[in-house]
Each structure stands twice: as C-alpha cells, then as structure tokens.
Amino acid sequence: MNYKKTAIGLKTYDWSSVELLNDLSLDCITGCKEKIKNREKHLWHDMSSEFDSKHFLTYLLKRTDLQLSDEFLEFVCLWHLDEQNHYRGLRKINSVLYGQSEASIDDTIRSRTPDFESIAPFLIDEFSILLSIAFDEITSTRAYKQDFSLFDSLGPHCLSTWIRNAARDEAAHYGNAIKLLKLNHSSRFEEAKCLLDSIVLFETSQAFTYRNTFIFDHDTDDFSTALLNHSRATILEVLGRSL
C-alpha cells in the first residue's frame, strides 16, 4: 500500500521488515555459500548506513543555524522511519546469513559515533541538504537494484520482496526530495551543478571514507564512479526541466 501525507503529497509505503522476514532462517537459504560470504562486508555496510539515519536526523535537528521548512521536517521524519525499517530488515538478514545475534549486531552498531566535519560544507542549508539527500537516495536506489539478482538467488521469496521494497522506498525518498526542491528552492537550481560536482569529486577522492553519517556512504565497490556520475546527471536533467 502507498499513501500520501498532507497537501504536499509526500510518498511513502506502509510495510514492515520485521513482519516480512519473520520466518526467515538459515535453513531456508539455498544460495551459493561463497557468493554469500563475499557479500558480507557490503551487507554490513548497507545495514550500518541505514541505522545511521538516526545520526543524520539528530545532527539536522540539533543545528541551531538551520531554518527548516515544515515540509522538510515532515519529509525527514517519514524518511527516517523508512531507513530504520530497512535497518531492522538488514539486521535480520545479516544475523541469519552470518550467524550473529541481532542483539550483538545492535550493540556493535550503536557503539559507533558519527563525524560530520568533512561533509559539513555540503550541508549548509535546506537547499544543499535536500540536494545531497536526493543524490544519496537515487544512488542507493540503483545500488539496491544491483542486488536484486543476489537476493533472488538466496531462495526465500521474502528476500526478493524485501530488496525491491527497499529500492522502492529509496526511489520515493529521491522523488520527495526533488518535490521539495521544486516547491521551495527553484530559484537556486543554477547552483546545483557546482554542488553535485563537488560531491562526486569528494566521494571519488583517495582520502574519502565513510564516517557513520548515513549520507555520503558510497565507499564500497558497489558505488562506481560511473554510478555516481549517473546520479549527478539524472538530477541535473530533472532540475533543468524546471529552469
């Protein structure tokens, strides 16, 4: 089921990772053990990043210098609920595939601290934050789609459903961010190219590393330079239609 909230029509989908994956167990998994082992680092990274939406939301709400619109606050609250749902799903998946309890995963994930210092220049105001989120979410959508075949190969249909639901959510987040950019920030669209160029340059630099911030987490080989540039080009094309 999908539904829209308030007059601005933000899109979200009502589903539960816990309910969907309730019966998932190692006995159900029929996929290639070597392939599963090779994806352990990537699935842990995805799970960690989803949890870190909590860090990002806290960071934004503690920023006394930001003037955030009511529409933006509605957007990030809905977005955060989705990302925590994804975390719970990936926590279950990692637990089943790699034999670690969900409680111990929680302990490890919660022990980390975020560092926003290096990405602060991309998060100056609502416009730059929305643009950064749009870039992150469209990239996540495409990265999750890259995993469709892996999840399909694991056996249980619930995993195929889960990865597609997660990708659909990320696409909705991207669409919602673009909606708010068009609604409140169209006068600044000419600034988008410079900011997106800077983001791609930052994420492809030798020094780039993910610091538990949720956003700008593209430091595994799932996120090629071509993928990042594709995201950049898509956003510029979409915004360009409104100029």
C-alpha positions, 0 to 999 in steps of 0.5 A: 500500500502507498499513501500520501501525507498532507497537501504536499503529497509526500510518498511513502509505503506502509510495510514492515521488515520485521513482519516480512522476514519473520520466518526467515532462517538459515535453513531456508537459504539455498544460495551459493555459500561463497557468493554469500560470504563475499557479500558480507562486508557490503551487507554490513555496510548497507545495514550500518548506513541505514541505522545511521539515519538516526545520526543524520536526523539528530545532527539536522535537528540539533543545528541551531543555524538551520531554518527548516521548512515544515515540509522538510521536517515532515519529509525527514521524519517519514524518511527516517522511519523508512531507513530504520525499517530497512535497518531492522530488515538488514539486521535480520538478514545479516544475523541469519546469513552470518550467524550473529545475534541481532542483539550483538549486531545492535550493540556493535552498531550503536557503539559507533559515533558519527563525524560530520566535519568533512561533509559539513560544507555540503550541508549548509542549508535546506537547499544543499541538504535536500540536494545531497539527500536526493543524490544519496537516495537515487544512488542507493536506489540503483545500488539496491537494484544491483542486488536484486539478482543476489537476493533472488538467488538466496531462495526465500521469496521474502528476500526478493520482496524485501530488496525491491521494497527497499529500492522502492522506498529509496526511489520515493525518498529521491522523488520527495526530495526533488518535490521539495526542491521544486516547491521551495528552492527553484530559484537556486537550481543554477547552483546545483551543478557546482554542488553535485560536482563537488560531491562526486569529486569528494566521494571519488577522492583517495582520502574519502571514507565513510564516517557513520553519517548515513549520507555520503556512504558510497565507499564500497565497490558497489558505488562506481564512479560511473554510478555516481556520475549517473546520479549527478546527471539524472538530477541535473536533467530533472532540475533543468526541466524546471529552469 
